């Protein structure tokens, strides 16, 4: 072991080395600690002196290896012959430890425990299997439950059923592990993840539509306004349509894009704009699309791909759409997000990696805000079937406007309360808050009140000690 290595992690289940090492790397990555991970049998062969070393051991049974300080995590039955089978899914209801949901528990005790002595800690809280379950989206791979668009719904998730979807539970496991390490009083330190800043905020915009009015009048929107009792707004929409088509004013979605750009320049924020090239809502040859892309780049914002309906499970389509956008942009793009948050693991991750993208920012649920992956940090995904770590980055989505409005039926006032609560949570864990706000929600005629919610949120983050930048920039800092 190198002389500057202060922490040794050992495990006894060599059949599952890849996911175990991956998860330890994920949990330990936020600590300013040099560490080494190895199987127990290798440690025995090397016959090392460990009396001055801190060891984390992970296995079914406790093994005293003569370390000066040792934390032992009793492993559950997750990594066994039942792995990737339905029987390996968590048993509900979950156990809790001081209010913390425990997805997997090892040892022989029913109740979760942490037993501490001066230089030794034992626990049956299997934070390794529990964390891996969340970030790998293990349950989505095994459960063939989908909504009408082929998406795994939040309501089918363990986090929703057990009431912790609004908690980044993997971050809580990271904090629990830190408490154990820090309690040994060995002088370990945490990393300053964002320099002088406390956390990061990534503002993203999926450009589903770039023009509101085409040749057909917005009859559905007019009818909706009238049925809701707002006849005046129905009349405003109709006259706005006529004026726009007569070129007496600009299209409301063009105005919305201008509003976002100007507001972000006012606050000094840089955001990520994701454009479509599938031709379903607008043509890749639309002159206004090229104008928007030029303005996005000129203002120092990030340009990314908003892949179409059929790209999430078709690599050839994804590659073609990416190529089209890069042709328009005149250069490479780094990432983006799937339309409708469509995703199928691990195939969608594989496709994004294969076409040369740096990151994906899809993984939030459409029907409920919160932490789909249980974490508010960027992470490299683990391919469950290839049994390997990917080079792609996943930057999980925290909240989307359509979730609060269309799916949850919340008012703009209630929505800003939820958004601020999630912001507080991410700040507590020095994480990344990823915000999705469509340009179409910045049009008062069609989404009254929601632009105020947007403005309130921008003001709120301007009062925080946060780095507000593009996802590519934040990954670079990470």
Buried (B, 14 or more C-beta within 10 A) or exposed (E): BEEEEBBBBBBBBEEBBBBBBBBBBBBBBBBEBEBBBBBBEEBEEEEBEBEEBBBBBBBBEBBEBEBBBBBBBBBBBBBBEEBEEEEBBBEEEBBEBEEBBBBBBBBEEEEBBBEEEEBBBBBBBBBBBBBBBBBBBBBBBBBEEEBEEEBBBBEBBBBBBBEBBBBBBBBBBBBBBBEBBBEBEBEBEEEEBBEEBBBBBBBBBBBBBBBBBEEEBBEEBBEBBBEEEBEEBBEBBBEBBEEBBEEEEEBBBBBBBBBBBEBBEEEEBBBBBBBBBBEEBBBBEBEBBEEBBBBBBEBEBBBBBBBBBBBBBBBEBBBBBBEBBBEBBEEEBBBBBBBBBBBBBBBBBBBBBEBEBBBBBBBBBBBBBBBBBBBBBBBBBBBBEEEEBBEBBBBBBBBBBBBBBEBBEBEBEEBBEBBBEBBEBBBBBBBBBBBBBBBBBBBBBBBBEBBEBBBBBBEBBBEBEBBBBBBBBBBEBB
